[in-house]
Amino acid sequence: MTKSIVHKIKNIAVVLTTAMFFSCTNDIKEIRDFLADKNLPIGEAYNINHVHTDSGRVDIKMKAPLMLDFSNRDKHPYSEFPKGIKISTIEKNGDSVTIEGSYAKSYSNTEVSEIRDNVIIYNYAQKHKLITDQVYWDQKTHYFFTEKKFIFYTLTDTIYGTGFEASEDLKTWWVKNQSGVINVRE
């Protein structure tokens, strides 16, 4: 090849490369819309170990191997924990409640979380334990509820049933359809 042909090919390559760089100027809204259309998260976090403090006192601890951030959704932004989550709440008096499950999804606008697959909620002070396949947690009203089958353990009872509601600390609870031996105070 002659020098002029090589020189022309290099010039064409430079012009095409420059045009390509200038044509790739997407704004952030276009990128978010593209990710939302493809149902892709805008962020991923691995091996989360989150500690929340209030006035210097630790009140919430959260651990998760993976969090997917879908806050780019206009109507229902959420965070997804596809490999499980463990949350511990710690009261001022030292009482704590642990919630864990193999999958979770937390909606930002409603502050309701769905935790499912191998869900265990344990109140260490009361020794109450709930085992179920799915639970919804309303963080505004500090309330758990499920329509799935469950097993609920207290110090004196083991209750089986379908449909359960409880305060966030499992101190107050309601059972819909239950079976098992339950001690009743007269």
Buried (B, 14 or more C-beta within 10 A) or exposed (E): EEEEEEEEEEEEEEEEEEEEEEEEEEEEEEEBBEBBEEEEBBEEBEEEEEEEEEEEEEBEBBBBBBBBBBEBBEEEBBBBBBBBBBBBBBEEEEBBBBBBBBBBBBBEEEEBBBBBEEBBBBBBBBEBBBBBBBBBBBEEEEBBBBBBBBBBBBEEBEBEBBBBBBBBBBEEBEBEEBEEEEEEEE
